[in-house]
């Protein structure tokens, strides 16, 4: 369903991604693990079309010169040259790190903003009901200003907003970042429900290796912009070098 081949991203002379490649089949939940700064978020942003968008925004300015190379195929079609809005329209949706809601808007309005590509009001209402079933706390907070939410609530809102377009494929970036263990466990169950009950294919970028390994069928390990290993949790944990050097376990 998703094939990423030799993605390289440079900001001026700094290489953030170096020929990173991965593949996700339809119906899989795949982990992308590695330490902070490994390039996980940049890879997800590249897949979602945001690196190309950023390159266009910065063109002709004195800010960082961005180089983007490589091939991305989604649902059998090349997408690396498409604008981010078209990639989202095809059902490939990014749920960014740390939520980032529209702080001055209510929870409900934030969720509705996630459905901007959907023109069917009945479908939007049905999707909103499904999000409230998945995250009852968001229904309780639907009229609350999003900037006053807790970190865990903001992360729920981010995932809920990503679901409002009924994604075929969800890119989830560091969902457990900054959360207490109990909130991580609850979020773990919600991501699992999205995968198993809603049937959404997921690529999960996560610094918490145990969190990712408990969810994913197989995993890619990143370090300094490289994909240095891939396999099941059991295979990766069985490699002492990978476990100690790259996973910190």
N, C-alpha and C positions, 0 to 999 in steps of 0.2 A: 504493500500500500504506500509506503514511503521509502525511497531510496536516496541516500545522500552520498555523494561521491566526491572525494578530494576537495572539500570545502576549505579554502584558505582565506583568512581575513587579516589584513594588516592596517594598523593605524600609524601613519607615517612609516617609520622603519620597524615598529614593534609588531611582531607576528603574534596574534591572539589565537588564531586557529591555523593549524598546519596540516593540510591534506587530511582533514577529518572525514571519515566515512562510516556510515551505519545503515542498517536496514530494519524496517519494522513491517511485519506482515499484518494483514487485516485481522482484527480480533485479538491482538497481542497487547500485553502491558509490559513494556520494556523499560528497564532502569538505565539511567545515565548518571554514573556516580564518579566522585572525585573530590579533591579538596577545594576549598575556596580559591578562586582565581585560576581554576583549571581550564576554563573556557566553555563550561556547560551552558551558561546563560547566553553567551554570544552565539553558540551553535543553534540554540532554539530560536533566537532572534533572527538569525540568518535564514532558517527554514521558513519562518513566518513572514519573511520579506522586509523586515525592519532595518536590516543592514543596508540594503539597497535604497530604502527610503531615506535613511540617515545620510547616505552618500549623496543623494540628490539634494537634500536640504543644505548640506555643507559645501556643495559645489561652488567654486569661485570665492570662498571665504578664506580667511587665514587660519581657520581651525584645522584639526587633523585631516590629512589626506587619507581617504579610506580606499583600500584595494580589496575587491571581492572576486574570488575565482571559484570555479567548481560547478557541479551539476546536481540539481535536486529534482526528483521525479515524484509526483503524488498522483495516485490513482491512474497510473499509466501515462501521465502527461508531464512534460517539463514545466517547472514553475519558477525557476530561479530568476527569470527576467520579468515576472509578473509583479504588479504593484501589490502591496500588502492587503489592500481592500479586496482585490480579486482572489487572492489566496484564501482569505477569510470566507469569501462568498462560496468558495468550493468546499467549505466545511473543515478547513484546517485552522484551528483556533489556538491562540497562545494565551495561557493563564500566567501572567508575569509574577515575578518574585515580590513578596511582601504586599500583595493586593493592589495598592495604588488606586483606591476609589476616587471618584470626583468628590472631594472632601466637603463641599458646600451643598451637595445634593443629598436627598434622602436615600435610604437603602433601596426603596422601591424604584425610584427614578434611576438609580445606578443600574439596577437589574434591567429595567426597560431600555436603557442605553445599549445594553448588550444585544438587544434584538433589533438594532437599527437596520439590518439587512432584510428583516422579515416584514412583509407587507400584509400578511394575514392576521387580523386582530384576534381571531379565535385561536390561532396557533400560538400567538404571543401569550394570551391568557392561559392556555394550557401549559405552556412552558414555564410560566411564572408559578402556577400551582405545583408543578413537579419540583421546582427549585425549593419552594416552601416546604414540601414534604420531605425533601432531602435534608434541608437545613431549617428546622422549625424556629430556631433562634432568629433567623432573618425575617420570618413572618412577624414575630413579636416586635422586631425593631424596624419594621417596614417604613414607618413615618419618622424615624430618627435620622438626624444629620449624620452622614457617613464618617465625617471627620472626628466624631466623638466615640466611635466604636473601639473596642479592644483589638489587640493584634490578632487574636484568634477569630474574632468576628469579621475583621477585614479580610482575612484569608478565606473565610466562608463566602463572603460577598464576592471576592474575586472569582472563585470557582463557580459560584452561582451565575454571575454575569457571563462567564464563558459558556455556560450551558444554555443560555437563552437563545442561541442561534442553532440549537440542536446539532452540535458538531459531529462530524464523522470521525475526526481525529483531534485529540486534545494534547497540546504541548503544555505540561505542568512544570513550572520552574520553582524549585525549592519551596514546596508548600509548608514544610515544617520549620522553616527558618524563624528563629526567635521565639518559638512556642514552648510552653512548659510540657513535660512528658504526658500529662493527662490530656491536654489539648491535641498533642501529636497523635495519641492513640485514637481519639475521636475522629480526627481528620483522616487517619489511616482507614477507618471503617467507611467514611464517606467516599473516598477515592475508590475503594474496593467496590462499593455499590454502583458507582458510575460505570465502572468497568464491567462488572458482572450483570447488573440488572438493566442498565441502559444500553449496554453493548457498544460503548465508545472505545475505540482503539486509543491507547495512551503511550506517550513517551514521557517518562517522569525523570526530570533532573533533580538530584537530591544529594546533599552533602552527608546526610545521616545515612550511612551505608546500611545499617540494620533495618531502618524504615523502608528503604528501597528494596532490599533483598526479601523482606517478608511479603512484599506485594508482587514483585516482578517474576516472570517466567525465566527471563534471561537479562543480562546486563552488559553495558559497555562501560569501561573504565577510562576516564580522561585524566591526563596530566600535562600541564603546560601546552595546551592546545592540541595535543595528540590523543588519538584513541590508541591506548597501549595494550588493551586486552578486551576480550568479550567472552561470555559464556554464562552458564547457570550460576546461581549463588554457590552451590556446592563445588563446582569446578574452580571458581575464583578463590574461594576460601581454602581450597585444597592446595593452591599454589602459594608456598610460603613467601616467596619474593613479592608477589602481588599483594598478599594479605598484609604484610608488615610494611612494605615500602609505599604502597599506593592507597591502601584501605585503612591503615592505622589500626588494625585489629590484631 
